[in-house]
Amino acid sequence: MEDTDTEVLLRGPLLWRVGDVVADASASEPWIGLPTTGLTLTGTVDIDSVRGVLVVENKDTFQKVCQIPEVVERWLCVWGKGYTSSGMIALLSRFVNRPIAAWCDLDADGIQIVVDLARRLARPVSSVGMTVSLWETGPWRRQNAEQLRRGQQLAGVLADTDSVDLRDLAAAITLNGEGREQESMYEDFLPHLAKVLAGLS
């Protein structure tokens, strides 16, 4: 049984050629949607100008990132849709010699998404914008007691993760289960994103 193809939204220096048809992810605004299986099986994909790949968890944040020229001129930005699909993993596996980074919500699930992505790619994935200092300043997401307990429990498991740059954040979340969404960090982190990514490439 064949898997259903899934769409990936992206923006950055990637060209997909199928015959005379060219899909240019750098020229499409605000982004372009392409089939993940098609990208891996059909035509040719030019990624020579891609310095790295940034996976963004939330769609609104992804669209904000796509509006930063200093980022999309060098990095391929991808909407991760939460936990990454198999088609997305196949696409990201092409970028063997380039850094892969992820920006997710500052909560236990966000950490789990980065850890899962690194496990499935069998390579390190750098987190960006996922620091204890950003988490501490809030605002935190409104959650009920059950959601907070779940966050604490998952963070407790993740505090032992191999992802060193997320271990401190996981340990902090074990104290109260709180989480901060990406959308609350536009003023705090978006202006610094290009510089942070430049330090990874």
C-alpha positions, 0 to 999 in steps of 0.5 A: 500500500502506498503512502498518501503524498503530503504537502510541504510549505516552504520558502528559501533557495530551493528549485524543483524542476520537472521537465520545463516546469520550475517551482522556485521556493525563493520567488514564491510569496509568502511561501510555496506548497509542494508534494513531499513524495514528488520532491523526492521521486520526480524531477531534480531538486537544486539545493546548492544555495541552501545554507541550512534548513529551519523547521518551524512548528506553528504556521503563523510563525512560519509565515512571519519567518518567511518575511525576513529576507536575511533568513529566506535568502540563505535558509530553507524555511519549512512549516513542520505542522507539529510532529514531522511527517515521513515525507518531510523526513525524506525531504530533510534527509537530502540536507546531509552536509547542512545544519538543520534547526528547529523553532518550536513552542517552549513547552514539553511537546515542542522539545519532544518535536525537536528530539523526535526530529533528530531521532528520525533523521539520525543526526543533531538538530539545533533548537533556536529560540528555545531557551530557559530565559525566553521561557521564564519571561512568558507569557505562559499559555493558559492551561488547566491542572491536567495539562500542566501535570502532563507537561511536567511528566513529559518534561521530566522524561525529556530532561534526560534527552541527548539534546544538550541545548534543550535539557535545561528547558526541560528541567525548568518545565518539570517545575510547573508544566508551563509553556510559552507559544512561539507567537508570544515571542515575535518581539523577543526573538524574531529580530535575532533569528537571522543572527542566530541562524548565521551562527549555525551555518 
